[in-house]
């Protein structure tokens, strides 16, 4: 079952506006109370994003602190400011 980000956001912020069908616990018990359902969604999202292989915190350095040989390519302002490179 595909769950969209907007559905989850709407369900957590406005539970009275969403119809809820078949929300179950990890042990497949049906949940009927709004607070229980919200808590289950919270657990589901936390489990989803806490999988093995998740990237660690990235080390970020100021460009002035990195030697010139270790810097990546310069970005053209025109590419960054235009949305053409993001369109599919």
Biopython code that builds the backbone (N, CA, C, O; Angstrom):
import numpy as np
from Bio.PDB.StructureBuilder import StructureBuilder

atoms = [
    (1, "UNK", "N", (0.852, -1.173, 0.000)),
    (1, "UNK", "CA", (0.000, 0.000, 0.000)),
    (1, "UNK", "C", (0.895, 1.233, 0.000)),
    (1, "UNK", "O", (1.727, 1.400, 0.892)),
    (2, "UNK", "N", (0.732, 2.074, -0.971)),
    (2, "UNK", "CA", (1.520, 3.299, -1.053)),
    (2, "UNK", "C", (0.857, 4.387, -0.227)),
    (2, "UNK", "O", (-0.341, 4.637, -0.356)),
    (3, "UNK", "N", (1.638, 5.023, 0.613)),
    (3, "UNK", "CA", (1.133, 6.083, 1.468)),
    (3, "UNK", "C", (1.882, 7.352, 1.112)),
    (3, "UNK", "O", (3.113, 7.383, 1.134)),
    (4, "UNK", "N", (1.151, 8.382, 0.787)),
    (4, "UNK", "CA", (1.809, 9.624, 0.395)),
    (4, "UNK", "C", (2.101, 10.482, 1.608)),
    (4, "UNK", "O", (1.443, 10.376, 2.643)),
    (5, "UNK", "N", (3.096, 11.327, 1.460)),
    (5, "UNK", "CA", (3.487, 12.225, 2.537)),
    (5, "UNK", "C", (2.332, 13.157, 2.915)),
    (5, "UNK", "O", (2.114, 13.429, 4.096)),
    (6, "UNK", "N", (1.588, 13.648, 1.904)),
    (6, "UNK", "CA", (0.489, 14.569, 2.200)),
    (6, "UNK", "C", (-0.612, 13.892, 2.999)),
    (6, "UNK", "O", (-1.218, 14.515, 3.871)),
    (7, "UNK", "N", (-0.880, 12.610, 2.708)),
    (7, "UNK", "CA", (-1.895, 11.896, 3.475)),
    (7, "UNK", "C", (-1.478, 11.769, 4.933)),
    (7, "UNK", "O", (-2.286, 11.986, 5.836)),
    (8, "UNK", "N", (-0.225, 11.420, 5.159)),
    (8, "UNK", "CA", (0.263, 11.251, 6.529)),
    (8, "UNK", "C", (0.230, 12.580, 7.266)),
    (8, "UNK", "O", (-0.196, 12.643, 8.420)),
    (9, "UNK", "N", (0.679, 13.644, 6.605)),
    (9, "UNK", "CA", (0.661, 14.962, 7.234)),
    (9, "UNK", "C", (-0.758, 15.367, 7.588)),
    (9, "UNK", "O", (-1.008, 15.849, 8.692)),
    (10, "UNK", "N", (-1.689, 15.177, 6.663)),
    (10, "UNK", "CA", (-3.085, 15.526, 6.900)),
    (10, "UNK", "C", (-3.676, 14.667, 8.016)),
    (10, "UNK", "O", (-4.427, 15.164, 8.855)),
    (11, "UNK", "N", (-3.340, 13.396, 8.024)),
    (11, "UNK", "CA", (-3.886, 12.488, 9.035)),
    (11, "UNK", "C", (-3.390, 12.846, 10.431)),
    (11, "UNK", "O", (-4.140, 12.747, 11.402)),
    (12, "UNK", "N", (-2.127, 13.261, 10.533)),
    (12, "UNK", "CA", (-1.587, 13.598, 11.844)),
    (12, "UNK", "C", (-2.045, 14.971, 12.326)),
    (12, "UNK", "O", (-2.226, 15.172, 13.527)),
    (13, "UNK", "N", (-2.233, 15.914, 11.412)),
    (13, "UNK", "CA", (-2.610, 17.257, 11.839)),
    (13, "UNK", "C", (-4.120, 17.474, 11.903)),
    (13, "UNK", "O", (-4.586, 18.317, 12.669)),
    (14, "UNK", "N", (-4.888, 16.730, 11.115)),
    (14, "UNK", "CA", (-6.345, 16.876, 11.096)),
    (14, "UNK", "C", (-7.002, 15.496, 11.045)),
    (14, "UNK", "O", (-7.596, 15.140, 10.027)),
    (15, "UNK", "N", (-6.909, 14.722, 12.110)),
    (15, "UNK", "CA", (-7.424, 13.357, 12.061)),
    (15, "UNK", "C", (-8.929, 13.278, 11.827)),
    (15, "UNK", "O", (-9.418, 12.278, 11.304)),
    (16, "UNK", "N", (-9.668, 14.317, 12.207)),
    (16, "UNK", "CA", (-11.106, 14.283, 12.026)),
    (16, "UNK", "C", (-11.504, 14.393, 10.554)),
    (16, "UNK", "O", (-12.626, 14.038, 10.193)),
    (17, "UNK", "N", (-10.592, 14.882, 9.694)),
    (17, "UNK", "CA", (-10.893, 15.053, 8.280)),
    (17, "UNK", "C", (-10.565, 13.824, 7.447)),
    (17, "UNK", "O", (-10.924, 13.769, 6.271)),
    (18, "UNK", "N", (-9.913, 12.867, 8.010)),
    (18, "UNK", "CA", (-9.509, 11.688, 7.245)),
    (18, "UNK", "C", (-10.343, 10.499, 7.657)),
    (18, "UNK", "O", (-10.694, 10.342, 8.826)),
    (19, "UNK", "N", (-10.651, 9.676, 6.700)),
    (19, "UNK", "CA", (-11.336, 8.439, 7.060)),
    (19, "UNK", "C", (-10.256, 7.406, 7.318)),
    (19, "UNK", "O", (-9.280, 7.312, 6.574)),
    (20, "UNK", "N", (-10.431, 6.656, 8.345)),
    (20, "UNK", "CA", (-9.410, 5.706, 8.736)),
    (20, "UNK", "C", (-9.947, 4.297, 8.583)),
    (20, "UNK", "O", (-10.973, 3.950, 9.168)),
    (21, "UNK", "N", (-9.267, 3.500, 7.813)),
    (21, "UNK", "CA", (-9.691, 2.122, 7.660)),
    (21, "UNK", "C", (-8.506, 1.211, 7.901)),
    (21, "UNK", "O", (-7.415, 1.437, 7.378)),
    (22, "UNK", "N", (-8.727, 0.202, 8.680)),
    (22, "UNK", "CA", (-7.764, -0.874, 8.890)),
    (22, "UNK", "C", (-6.396, -0.432, 9.383)),
    (22, "UNK", "O", (-5.383, -0.874, 8.839)),
    (23, "UNK", "N", (-6.335, 0.412, 10.380)),
    (23, "UNK", "CA", (-5.072, 0.735, 11.016)),
    (23, "UNK", "C", (-4.865, -0.308, 12.104)),
    (23, "UNK", "O", (-5.702, -0.485, 12.988)),
    (24, "UNK", "N", (-3.738, -0.989, 12.019)),
    (24, "UNK", "CA", (-3.495, -2.091, 12.939)),
    (24, "UNK", "C", (-2.150, -1.942, 13.620)),
    (24, "UNK", "O", (-1.272, -1.232, 13.130)),
    (25, "UNK", "N", (-1.989, -2.616, 14.755)),
    (25, "UNK", "CA", (-0.721, -2.639, 15.460)),
    (25, "UNK", "C", (0.239, -3.581, 14.746)),
    (25, "UNK", "O", (-0.130, -4.244, 13.777)),
    (26, "UNK", "N", (1.461, -3.631, 15.230)),
    (26, "UNK", "CA", (2.437, -4.558, 14.654)),
    (26, "UNK", "C", (1.996, -6.002, 14.799)),
    (26, "UNK", "O", (2.392, -6.865, 14.015)),
    (27, "UNK", "N", (1.173, -6.259, 15.808)),
    (27, "UNK", "CA", (0.665, -7.622, 16.036)),
    (27, "UNK", "C", (-0.700, -7.824, 15.395)),
    (27, "UNK", "O", (-1.404, -8.781, 15.718)),
    (28, "UNK", "N", (-1.075, -6.932, 14.490)),
    (28, "UNK", "CA", (-2.293, -7.021, 13.687)),
    (28, "UNK", "C", (-3.583, -6.893, 14.492)),
    (28, "UNK", "O", (-4.598, -7.495, 14.140)),
    (29, "UNK", "N", (-3.550, -6.113, 15.571)),
    (29, "UNK", "CA", (-4.771, -5.807, 16.314)),
    (29, "UNK", "C", (-5.338, -4.507, 15.764)),
    (29, "UNK", "O", (-4.602, -3.541, 15.563)),
    (30, "UNK", "N", (-6.636, -4.478, 15.522)),
    (30, "UNK", "CA", (-7.298, -3.307, 14.953)),
    (30, "UNK", "C", (-7.324, -2.166, 15.954)),
    (30, "UNK", "O", (-7.664, -2.357, 17.121)),
    (31, "UNK", "N", (-6.959, -0.971, 15.486)),
    (31, "UNK", "CA", (-6.998, 0.228, 16.319)),
    (31, "UNK", "C", (-8.210, 1.061, 15.931)),
    (31, "UNK", "O", (-8.498, 1.228, 14.746)),
    (32, "UNK", "N", (-8.919, 1.582, 16.924)),
    (32, "UNK", "CA", (-10.111, 2.370, 16.645)),
    (32, "UNK", "C", (-10.043, 3.772, 17.240)),
    (32, "UNK", "O", (-10.712, 4.676, 16.740)),
    (33, "UNK", "N", (-9.269, 3.975, 18.273)),
    (33, "UNK", "CA", (-9.176, 5.285, 18.922)),
    (33, "UNK", "C", (-8.179, 6.175, 18.178)),
    (33, "UNK", "O", (-7.114, 5.721, 17.761)),
    (34, "UNK", "N", (-8.541, 7.443, 18.021)),
    (34, "UNK", "CA", (-7.692, 8.379, 17.275)),
    (34, "UNK", "C", (-6.284, 8.488, 17.848)),
    (34, "UNK", "O", (-5.308, 8.518, 17.098)),
    (35, "UNK", "N", (-6.175, 8.546, 19.168)),
    (35, "UNK", "CA", (-4.842, 8.650, 19.787)),
    (35, "UNK", "C", (-4.003, 7.416, 19.511)),
    (35, "UNK", "O", (-2.801, 7.527, 19.266)),
    (36, "UNK", "N", (-4.614, 6.249, 19.548)),
    (36, "UNK", "CA", (-3.887, 5.009, 19.261)),
    (36, "UNK", "C", (-3.430, 4.988, 17.797)),
    (36, "UNK", "O", (-2.312, 4.576, 17.487)),
    (37, "UNK", "N", (-4.302, 5.433, 16.923)),
    (37, "UNK", "CA", (-3.976, 5.442, 15.491)),
    (37, "UNK", "C", (-2.838, 6.416, 15.216)),
    (37, "UNK", "O", (-1.911, 6.087, 14.475)),
    (38, "UNK", "N", (-2.893, 7.606, 15.800)),
    (38, "UNK", "CA", (-1.804, 8.587, 15.638)),
    (38, "UNK", "C", (-0.485, 8.019, 16.151)),
    (38, "UNK", "O", (0.554, 8.173, 15.508)),
    (39, "UNK", "N", (-0.527, 7.364, 17.307)),
    (39, "UNK", "CA", (0.690, 6.781, 17.878)),
    (39, "UNK", "C", (1.252, 5.690, 16.964)),
    (39, "UNK", "O", (2.467, 5.575, 16.804)),
    (40, "UNK", "N", (0.368, 4.893, 16.367)),
    (40, "UNK", "CA", (0.820, 3.830, 15.465)),
    (40, "UNK", "C", (1.472, 4.416, 14.218)),
    (40, "UNK", "O", (2.493, 3.902, 13.760)),
    (41, "UNK", "N", (0.901, 5.483, 13.661)),
    (41, "UNK", "CA", (1.513, 6.132, 12.507)),
    (41, "UNK", "C", (2.878, 6.702, 12.874)),
    (41, "UNK", "O", (3.823, 6.618, 12.089)),
    (42, "UNK", "N", (2.977, 7.271, 14.049)),
    (42, "UNK", "CA", (4.255, 7.818, 14.513)),
    (42, "UNK", "C", (5.297, 6.703, 14.582)),
    (42, "UNK", "O", (6.425, 6.878, 14.123)),
    (43, "UNK", "N", (4.922, 5.559, 15.155)),
    (43, "UNK", "CA", (5.842, 4.414, 15.234)),
    (43, "UNK", "C", (6.232, 3.946, 13.837)),
    (43, "UNK", "O", (7.399, 3.658, 13.575)),
    (44, "UNK", "N", (5.252, 3.873, 12.946)),
    (44, "UNK", "CA", (5.508, 3.403, 11.588)),
    (44, "UNK", "C", (6.531, 4.299, 10.884)),
    (44, "UNK", "O", (7.470, 3.806, 10.260)),
    (45, "UNK", "N", (6.343, 5.621, 10.990)),
    (45, "UNK", "CA", (7.253, 6.560, 10.338)),
    (45, "UNK", "C", (8.644, 6.478, 10.963)),
    (45, "UNK", "O", (9.646, 6.505, 10.247)),
    (46, "UNK", "N", (8.715, 6.378, 12.280)),
    (46, "UNK", "CA", (10.017, 6.262, 12.935)),
    (46, "UNK", "C", (10.725, 4.990, 12.498)),
    (46, "UNK", "O", (11.927, 5.019, 12.233)),
    (47, "UNK", "N", (10.012, 3.876, 12.417)),
    (47, "UNK", "CA", (10.608, 2.621, 11.949)),
    (47, "UNK", "C", (11.058, 2.739, 10.503)),
    (47, "UNK", "O", (12.109, 2.220, 10.128)),
    (48, "UNK", "N", (10.268, 3.415, 9.702)),
    (48, "UNK", "CA", (10.576, 3.562, 8.285)),
    (48, "UNK", "C", (11.892, 4.310, 8.078)),
    (48, "UNK", "O", (12.683, 3.947, 7.207)),
    (49, "UNK", "N", (12.126, 5.353, 8.874)),
    (49, "UNK", "CA", (13.320, 6.170, 8.698)),
    (49, "UNK", "C", (14.492, 5.751, 9.576)),
    (49, "UNK", "O", (15.555, 6.368, 9.499)),
    (50, "UNK", "N", (14.338, 4.746, 10.393)),
    (50, "UNK", "CA", (15.438, 4.293, 11.238)),
    (50, "UNK", "C", (15.968, 2.938, 10.804)),
    (50, "UNK", "O", (16.350, 2.121, 11.642)),
    (51, "UNK", "N", (15.994, 2.698, 9.521)),
    (51, "UNK", "CA", (16.484, 1.428, 8.998)),
    (51, "UNK", "C", (18.010, 1.404, 8.983)),
    (51, "UNK", "O", (18.666, 2.446, 9.029)),
    (52, "UNK", "N", (18.560, 0.189, 8.919)),
    (52, "UNK", "CA", (20.013, 0.047, 8.805)),
    (52, "UNK", "C", (20.460, 0.644, 7.480)),
    (52, "UNK", "O", (19.714, 0.635, 6.500)),
    (53, "UNK", "N", (21.647, 1.147, 7.459)),
    (53, "UNK", "CA", (22.178, 1.744, 6.243)),
    (53, "UNK", "C", (21.824, 3.208, 6.093)),
    (53, "UNK", "O", (22.184, 3.846, 5.104)),
    (54, "UNK", "N", (21.125, 3.731, 7.065)),
    (54, "UNK", "CA", (20.774, 5.154, 7.028)),
    (54, "UNK", "C", (22.066, 5.957, 7.129)),
    (54, "UNK", "O", (22.924, 5.644, 7.955)),
    (55, "UNK", "N", (22.213, 6.975, 6.309)),
    (55, "UNK", "CA", (23.457, 7.754, 6.355)),
    (55, "UNK", "C", (23.676, 8.400, 7.716)),
    (55, "UNK", "O", (22.732, 8.825, 8.382)),
    (56, "UNK", "N", (24.907, 8.462, 8.102)),
    (56, "UNK", "CA", (25.280, 9.147, 9.342)),
    (56, "UNK", "C", (25.264, 10.643, 9.085)),
    (56, "UNK", "O", (25.096, 11.086, 7.949)),
    (57, "UNK", "N", (25.437, 11.406, 10.129)),
    (57, "UNK", "CA", (25.497, 12.848, 9.952)),
    (57, "UNK", "C", (26.685, 13.192, 9.062)),
    (57, "UNK", "O", (27.797, 12.708, 9.268)),
    (58, "UNK", "N", (26.432, 14.019, 8.090)),
    (58, "UNK", "CA", (27.483, 14.412, 7.159)),
    (58, "UNK", "C", (28.350, 15.488, 7.791)),
    (58, "UNK", "O", (27.864, 16.388, 8.475)),
    (59, "UNK", "N", (29.638, 15.370, 7.542)),
    (59, "UNK", "CA", (30.545, 16.418, 7.999)),
    (59, "UNK", "C", (30.566, 17.505, 6.934)),
    (59, "UNK", "O", (30.838, 17.238, 5.764)),
    (60, "UNK", "N", (30.285, 18.701, 7.342)),
    (60, "UNK", "CA", (30.247, 19.825, 6.412)),
    (60, "UNK", "C", (31.300, 20.826, 6.848)),
    (60, "UNK", "O", (31.406, 21.178, 8.023)),
    (61, "UNK", "N", (32.075, 21.276, 5.872)),
    (61, "UNK", "CA", (33.123, 22.255, 6.148)),
    (61, "UNK", "C", (32.893, 23.487, 5.300)),
    (61, "UNK", "O", (32.299, 23.418, 4.224)),
    (62, "UNK", "N", (33.363, 24.596, 5.790)),
    (62, "UNK", "CA", (33.336, 25.808, 4.989)),
    (62, "UNK", "C", (34.307, 25.654, 3.833)),
    (62, "UNK", "O", (35.361, 25.032, 3.970)),
    (63, "UNK", "N", (33.949, 26.217, 2.710)),
    (63, "UNK", "CA", (34.804, 26.100, 1.542)),
    (63, "UNK", "C", (36.198, 26.666, 1.820)),
    (63, "UNK", "O", (37.193, 26.144, 1.317)),
    (64, "UNK", "N", (36.269, 27.719, 2.610)),
    (64, "UNK", "CA", (37.562, 28.336, 2.915)),
    (64, "UNK", "C", (38.448, 27.429, 3.770)),
    (64, "UNK", "O", (39.664, 27.618, 3.812)),
    (65, "UNK", "N", (37.850, 26.442, 4.457)),
    (65, "UNK", "CA", (38.620, 25.527, 5.300)),
    (65, "UNK", "C", (39.088, 24.275, 4.562)),
    (65, "UNK", "O", (39.799, 23.451, 5.137)),
    (66, "UNK", "N", (38.700, 24.124, 3.302)),
    (66, "UNK", "CA", (39.055, 22.932, 2.517)),
    (66, "UNK", "C", (40.094, 23.331, 1.480)),
    (66, "UNK", "O", (39.983, 24.376, 0.839)),
    (67, "UNK", "N", (41.113, 22.474, 1.326)),
    (67, "UNK", "CA", (42.145, 22.809, 0.339)),
    (67, "UNK", "C", (41.533, 22.821, -1.063)),
    (67, "UNK", "O", (40.550, 22.131, -1.334)),
    (68, "UNK", "N", (42.128, 23.608, -1.932)),
    (68, "UNK", "CA", (41.576, 23.780, -3.277)),
    (68, "UNK", "C", (41.507, 22.454, -4.040)),
    (68, "UNK", "O", (40.602, 22.261, -4.852)),
    (69, "UNK", "N", (42.446, 21.543, -3.791)),
    (69, "UNK", "CA", (42.462, 20.253, -4.478)),
    (69, "UNK", "C", (41.322, 19.337, -4.043)),
    (69, "UNK", "O", (40.975, 18.408, -4.772)),
    (70, "UNK", "N", (40.736, 19.574, -2.879)),
    (70, "UNK", "CA", (39.686, 18.705, -2.356)),
    (70, "UNK", "C", (38.279, 19.254, -2.589)),
    (70, "UNK", "O", (37.298, 18.615, -2.208)),
    (71, "UNK", "N", (38.172, 20.400, -3.195)),
    (71, "UNK", "CA", (36.860, 20.995, -3.450)),
    (71, "UNK", "C", (36.219, 20.354, -4.669)),
    (71, "UNK", "O", (36.909, 19.915, -5.589)),
    (72, "UNK", "N", (34.917, 20.306, -4.665)),
    (72, "UNK", "CA", (34.184, 19.810, -5.819)),
    (72, "UNK", "C", (34.112, 20.862, -6.898)),
    (72, "UNK", "O", (34.644, 21.959, -6.731)),
    (73, "UNK", "N", (33.460, 20.543, -8.009)),
    (73, "UNK", "CA", (33.362, 21.515, -9.101)),
    (73, "UNK", "C", (32.500, 22.706, -8.695)),
    (73, "UNK", "O", (31.585, 22.586, -7.880)),
    (74, "UNK", "N", (32.812, 23.847, -9.277)),
    (74, "UNK", "CA", (32.010, 25.034, -9.007)),
    (74, "UNK", "C", (30.672, 24.897, -9.704)),
    (74, "UNK", "O", (30.581, 24.352, -10.804)),
    (75, "UNK", "N", (29.651, 25.390, -9.063)),
    (75, "UNK", "CA", (28.327, 25.383, -9.668)),
    (75, "UNK", "C", (28.096, 26.707, -10.365)),
    (75, "UNK", "O", (28.499, 27.760, -9.871)),
    (76, "UNK", "N", (27.454, 26.651, -11.497)),
    (76, "UNK", "CA", (27.106, 27.873, -12.193)),
    (76, "UNK", "C", (25.846, 28.444, -11.562)),
    (76, "UNK", "O", (24.875, 27.723, -11.333)),
    (77, "UNK", "N", (25.865, 29.743, -11.283)),
    (77, "UNK", "CA", (24.712, 30.403, -10.678)),
    (77, "UNK", "C", (23.468, 30.198, -11.535)),
    (77, "UNK", "O", (22.364, 30.039, -11.013)),
    (78, "UNK", "N", (23.654, 30.203, -12.858)),
    (78, "UNK", "CA", (22.507, 30.046, -13.757)),
    (78, "UNK", "C", (21.837, 28.682, -13.574)),
    (78, "UNK", "O", (20.618, 28.578, -13.709)),
    (79, "UNK", "N", (22.605, 27.645, -13.272)),
    (79, "UNK", "CA", (22.016, 26.322, -13.037)),
    (79, "UNK", "C", (21.281, 26.265, -11.705)),
    (79, "UNK", "O", (20.206, 25.674, -11.599)),
    (80, "UNK", "N", (21.863, 26.874, -10.710)),
    (80, "UNK", "CA", (21.263, 26.850, -9.375)),
    (80, "UNK", "C", (19.988, 27.673, -9.347)),
    (80, "UNK", "O", (19.005, 27.271, -8.724)),
    (81, "UNK", "N", (19.993, 28.807, -10.005)),
    (81, "UNK", "CA", (18.844, 29.703, -9.945)),
    (81, "UNK", "C", (17.707, 29.303, -10.886)),
    (81, "UNK", "O", (16.566, 29.713, -10.677)),
    (82, "UNK", "N", (17.996, 28.523, -11.902)),
    (82, "UNK", "CA", (16.936, 28.119, -12.820)),
    (82, "UNK", "C", (16.349, 26.794, -12.360)),
    (82, "UNK", "O", (17.012, 26.012, -11.679)),
    (83, "UNK", "N", (15.120, 26.556, -12.731)),
    (83, "UNK", "CA", (14.469, 25.315, -12.357)),
    (83, "UNK", "C", (14.511, 24.311, -13.506)),
    (83, "UNK", "O", (13.949, 23.222, -13.394)),
    (84, "UNK", "N", (15.159, 24.657, -14.586)),
    (84, "UNK", "CA", (15.180, 23.783, -15.757)),
    (84, "UNK", "C", (15.842, 22.447, -15.446)),
    (84, "UNK", "O", (15.406, 21.415, -15.954)),
    (85, "UNK", "N", (16.880, 22.447, -14.625)),
    (85, "UNK", "CA", (17.590, 21.205, -14.351)),
    (85, "UNK", "C", (16.797, 20.284, -13.425)),
    (85, "UNK", "O", (17.162, 19.118, -13.275)),
    (86, "UNK", "N", (15.733, 20.767, -12.807)),
    (86, "UNK", "CA", (14.918, 19.945, -11.905)),
    (86, "UNK", "C", (13.704, 19.363, -12.598)),
    (86, "UNK", "O", (13.055, 18.476, -12.043)),
    (87, "UNK", "N", (13.376, 19.825, -13.782)),
    (87, "UNK", "CA", (12.184, 19.340, -14.472)),
    (87, "UNK", "C", (12.488, 18.034, -15.144)),
    (87, "UNK", "O", (13.596, 17.807, -15.630)),
    (88, "UNK", "N", (11.480, 17.163, -15.169)),
    (88, "UNK", "CA", (11.681, 15.869, -15.838)),
    (88, "UNK", "C", (10.983, 15.835, -17.171)),
    (88, "UNK", "O", (11.043, 14.825, -17.873)),
]
sb = StructureBuilder()
sb.init_structure("model")
sb.init_model(0)
sb.init_chain("A")
sb.init_seg("    ")
for serial, (resi, resn, name, xyz) in enumerate(atoms, 1):
    if name == "N":
        sb.init_residue(resn, " ", resi, " ")
    sb.init_atom(name, np.array(xyz, "f"), 0.0, 1.0, " ", f" {name:<3s}", serial, name[0])
structure = sb.get_structure()
